[in-house]
Every structure is written in C-alpha cells, then in structure tokens.
Amino acid sequence: MKTSDFDYRLPPEMIAQHPVEPRDHSRLLVLERAGGAIAHRRFFEIEEYLREGDVLVYNDSRVIPARLRGKRAGSGGRVEILLLRRLEPGLWEAIVKPGKRLRTGAGVVLMKDDGGADGEDTLLAEIVTQGEHGRRTIRFSDESRLGEFGCLALPPYIHVPLASPERYQTVYARVAGSVAAPTAGLHFTRELISRLEKRGVGFMPVTLHVGLDTFLPVREEDPREHQIHQEYAVLAPEVAAELSRAKREGRRVIGVGTTTVRVLEQAAVAGNSPEVPPFQGWADLFILPGYRFRVVDAMVTNFHLPRSTLMMLVSAFAGRENIERAYREAIAEQYRFFSFGDAMLVL
C-alpha cells in the first residue's frame, strides 16, 4: 500500500467555490459496495435509499471563528493566529505568523479591527510553548470572548468570500469547537430531516471537533508511517445505547461524514466490545484499507482531497477500486468537489 494509491488528478475548476442553494439540491452519487453499481441523483432524493429503522448519526460540532488578528505586545508588529484545536480551557494549539518572531513568553494583543484600542476592543494572548512550522500553544486571557475577535477560516482552496458565515455551518450545529465544518452535513435541510423522521429514520448526534489538519495530504510514501491528527470526540451514553440497540435489531447505522465514522469506530475499538460503548476523549484512529468496520453500515460523504486520510478512510469502507471508479465517473460527470461540493452515498 502506497500513498500514491490514493492520488488522482482534478481539474481546478471542479473545486466548488460556493455552496449550492438550496442545500439539498447538490448532486448525489450513490455507490453500492457490493457490485459497484453507481447512480446519479440529487441529495434530496437520498430518502429513496433510506428505510424505516435506519439511524443517521451526525456530527453536531459548530465551527468557531478560528482566524484571529492582532499586534505583538511591545513592537506592534502585525500577527495572525489560526486556531487548530482546544487543549484545555483557555489553552489552544495554533499556527502563528510570523512564526520566527513569536517565541515562548511573547504577548499578542488581539483586536476586533486593525485600529483596535485598549479595553473592550482587545484581548490578550500569550505564547506558552513553540513547535515546528509556526505551531504554538497559546493561552488567552478570556476564552469566552474569542468569538468577538475571530472570523471563519475557510479551507485554502476556497478563494471566493462567503456571503453568510452560517452557510459554513450545518443546520444542526450546536457544540462550538471545530475550525473546519463537517462538510457532509452541509447538504441537509431541516425540511429534509423532518421528512426522513416521518419515514421512521432516526437521527442521533455525536461530537467531533474538526481540525485543519484534516485537509493536509499524507507526505509519507507508506501511509502507515503517517501520524494521524487528534480530534476531540464525544459519544454520549444515551446515544451509544440507542446505536447498540439498532445493531442488535439489525437496523443500519449510517455515518454522516468521515468525522462521524471516526467517532463511532474509535468508540468501538477503544471499548473492545460487541456493543457500541460511549466515548469521550481524543480520537486518533487511522482507518486504512484492511480495517474491519464494527459499527457503520453506510456512509454519506463528500469528495475528498487526493492523498488525504479521508480518501483513505472512504477507500477502506467502499474498496479502493470502487472509489477510484466512482471518482473517475464524478469527474467525467462534472461533479463539484471538496467542502462546498457534491455528496456521495456509499451503501
């Protein structure tokens, strides 16, 4: 197995720069793992593939305004901070620019705008530790006010400003903590969820706070040498109990997005149980082809970046040959790719 096995060439114009309106009118490629059959639909037609008793598990994490700007205390030099993940209350891992000048002990005065003044328009940050490639551990004087100073950090391949920040949130986003959206959920509308619930389809939440590392390509030629990024996840006891009951009764558990799949499979591996155990902690499960899925029976997902851990996960679930063929067909059919792109249902 090589990282190059999960590579493909995508015309740049197929990278979606804005979301489809309404949300559930994006395209949907339906891939059947057994036999490899492919169908082309619209996302709102997903209800034709779901049945009474299915449980859709979604990630209720909400995207935070993770890009912060300010000035270095003392010198007044401009500083940009990109939050990566929350380590503990008030303490975050982040990327800072310029990295070389912001060493341990340095202070940063965050501002709501370039002309910020003292008092309510500023927030203090201190560099606690420093790592490679501009990474720092930062402590904020008042974490509760971060939302006042930041803006959304869209993925680097999106170059068009977003008309409304809420369009980068799922309709069920609730628990603040992600720096990137769990994008498979962006296709759901409240009306579609209501219709599915009336058909007897269940919806259950988990939480996984998505980090920007999820967009990074795997650089090692052998993917097994890659160190997977950690993301904080919660699978509540009452949700775990309902999923265990669904599995016992032979009902399908369908993960909405790779983030949800990681939570469910992380819990199963950590618990080492035929049931679905609750989980709370850092998710670091790296799913590669050959992995035996314990919980997830079907998956809703977007089209992922080449050489990414997400591409490897969906290949593990659907089979690498099936995914290669599905992506070739999606490109030939002019699907839209990545965060604001179209969706795939893998059955």
N, C-alpha and C positions, 0 to 999 in steps of 0.2 A: 504494500500500500504506500503510495506517494502522494504528497500534497498536490502535485500536478494532476493527479487523477480527478481532482475536484475543481479544475480550472475550465473556463470557457471564455469565448470572445463575445462581447456585447457591443453593438453599435451605440455610441454615446447618446444619440438622440432617443434611445429607448429607455433612458433613465428618467423616470417621472419627476417633473419639477413642481407639480402641484397636484392636489388630490382631486378625484372625480366627485362631482356633485350630481345627485345625492350620493351619500357614502356607499349605499348598497347597489349602485349601478356600475361599479367596477366589474371587470371581466373575471370569470372564474374558470380555471382549467381543472377538470375533475379527472383524477388519475386513480385507476383501480390497480392495487398492487398485484393481485392475482390475475395474471394475463396481460396486464399493462395497457388496458383499454383507456383511451383518452376522449373526453367530451369537452366542448367549449360552451360555456353558459355565462349568465350574468350572476352576480353574487346573490341577489335577492332570490334566485332560483335554488339556493342551497337547501331550502326546505323540502325540495323534492327528493333529496338524498338522505334526509333525516327521518327518524321514526319515533313513535311513542316509546318513552323509556330511555332514550339516549340522554346522556348527560354531557353538556358542553361546559368545559372548565375554562374560565377566562382569567386573565391577569388584571387585577384591579389597581395596579400601580399607576400613579399620576406623575406626569413629567413636571419637574421643577425648573424654574429659570436658572440654568446652570452656568451661564456665561456672565461673569462679573468684571467690571472695570473700575479702576481707581488709580491712586498715585502712591509711590513709595514714600513712607514717612521719612522726613528729613530732606531727601534730594528732590522730591516732587516728580520723579520720572514716571512716565505712564506704565501701568501694569494691567495685564489681562489675566484673569483666573478662570479656568474651566473645571468645574467640579466633576469628579469621576464617581466617587462613592462615599457614603457616610460611614465612618468607622465607629463612632460613638457620639453621644450628644455633644454638639459643638465642634467636633473634630472630623475633618474631611480629607480624603486624598484628592489631589487636584493637579492639573498641569498649569504652570505659570509661565508667562512671557513678560520680560526677558528672563530666562531661567538662570543665566550666569550671574546676574546681579542680585538675585533674591535668595540669600543663603539663610541658614538656620538663625533665628532670632530677629530677622528683618520684619519690619512692620509695614502694613499696607492700609491706606485709608480708602475704603470703597465709597463710591459716590453714585448718586442716582442719575447724575448727568456730568458732563465734563467740567461744569462750573460749580460743582458742589461746594457747600460751605460747611462750617462746623455745626455740630448739633444734630438735628433730626435728619439732615441730608447726608450723613456719613455713617459708616460702620467700620469698625476696626478688625483687622485680621493679622495674625502672627504666624510666621513660618516656623513650624515646630521641628520638622526633620526634612532632609532633602534627599532625593534619589536621582536616578538617571533620567535622561531625556526630558528634563523640565518638570519631573514629578516632585510634588511636595506634599507634606502633611500640614494642614493649616487649621488653626483654631480661631473661631470667630467670637467676637465679644457678645453677640446676641444672635444666635442662630435663628430665632423666630422671625427675624426681620430680613432674612436673605431674599425672600420673595419680592421685597420692595426694591431691591437693587439689581437683580439679575434680569436676563432675557433668555428665551429658549435657545438652546444650542442645536440647530438643525444639523443633520449629517453633512459631511463635507462635500458630498456630490450633489446637494441641492443648492442651486445658485439663485433661485427666484424667491424674493421675500414672501412670507406667508401673510395672507390678508387678515386672518384671525388666528391668534395663538390656540384657541380652543380646537381648531381643526387638526392640531397635532396631539390631541387627547382622544382617547376612546370615550364613548358616551357613558361608560360605566366606571371611568377613572375615579378613584376615591382616596387611596393612600399615597400621599406625596412621598417621592423618593427617587424616581427614575430620572436619568439625564437624557434618555432617548425613549421614544414611545415603543410599546409592544405592538408593532405595526399591523399584525394580522387582525387585531381587534378593531382597527380603524374602519373596517368595512361594515360593521354592524350599526344599525339604527335602532332606536327604541321601538319603532313600529315593527321592524323585522323580529326583534326579540319577543315582542308581545305575541306576534303570530305564531312563532315557534313554541312558546309556552302554552298557547291554546291547543297546539297539536300534541301536547304531552312531553315536549322536550324540556329537560331540566337545565338550569344554569347555576353553576357553583363557582365561587371566587377562590383564587389563591393570589398571593402577592409575590412578585419578584421585581426588585428594583434594578432596572436595566442600566448598565454602564456603557460608556462609549467604546470600551474595549471590544464590544460585540461586533464592531464594524472593521476591526483590524484583520488583515489577512494573516494566515499562518505562514511564517517565514522559514521554518524548518522543513527540509525536504521530506523527512519522515514525520507525519503529523503526530505520531505517538510521543515525540520528543517535545511537543508544544505544551507550555504550561497554560492551562485554561484560566480565564479570568474568573474571579469570585464575585457572586452577586447575592445580596441578602434576600432570603426567601422565607415565606410563612405559608404553611398548610395547616389550617385550624383543625382542632379535633372533631368538630361537628361536620366539617366538610369531608375529612378523612373517613368518618363513619358512614356518611352517605355514599361515598365512592366505593367503599368496601362492600356495602350492600348491593350497589349496582353490579359490581364484578361477580358477587356470589349468585346474583339472579341472571347473569348472562347478558346484561344490558351494556351497551357500548359507552365507553368513556372517550370523549373527543377533545383533544387539546387544541385550544385556540392560540396558536403561535408556538414557536420554539421555546419561548420563556416559560410558558405553562408546562410544556412537556418536560423541561428540565426540572421544574419543581416536583412534579409527580414522580418522575423516575428517580430523582435524588432521594425523595422520601422513601421510596420502595427499597432502594439499595441500602440506605442508612439503617432502615428498620429491619431489613433481612427477614421479612415476614410475608406470608401469602396474602395478608390483609394490606390495606393502604394505611400506613401509620401517619400520624401527624408529624409535622416537621417545622422547626424554626432554627435558622442559622445560615451559614454561608454555603451556597450551592456551588460546588466545584466539579460536578460530574461532567466528564468529557465523553460525549457519545460519538463513537466511530462505528463504521460498518463492522458487523460481528457482534454488536451489543444486542442482548435479548431484552426487548421491551416487556415490562412487567405490568404496566397499568394502562397505557394509551393504546386504544384500538383504531383511532383515526385522527387525522390532524388537519387543521386549517392553517395555512402558512402563506407568506408572500414569496416572491422570487428573490433569492439571496445573492450576495456578492460572491464572486469566484474566490476560491481558496480560503473561504471563511469557515469557522467552526459550525456555523449554521448550515452551510452547504453540506458539511459532513454529517450533521445530525439528520437532515432530511434524507440523505442518501442511505444512512443506516436504517431509517424507517421504511423507505419505499423501495430500496435496492438501487445501487448506483446506475445500473443500466436503464432502469425506468426513469430515474431523474434526468440522466443525460438526454434521453429521447424526449421527455416532456419539455425540457428547456430548449432543445432544438426546435420543437414544434412551436413553443411560445414565441421564440424569436422570429420564426417564419411567419407566424400569425400576427406579428406586431403587438404583442402584449407590452404593457408598461411595467418596468422593473423597479425593485427596491422599495423604500419606505412608503412612498405615495403611489406605488404601482398596484398591479392587479394581484389576484389571490389564486391559490391552488388548494383544492380539497383532495387529500390523499386518503383513500378508503382501503 
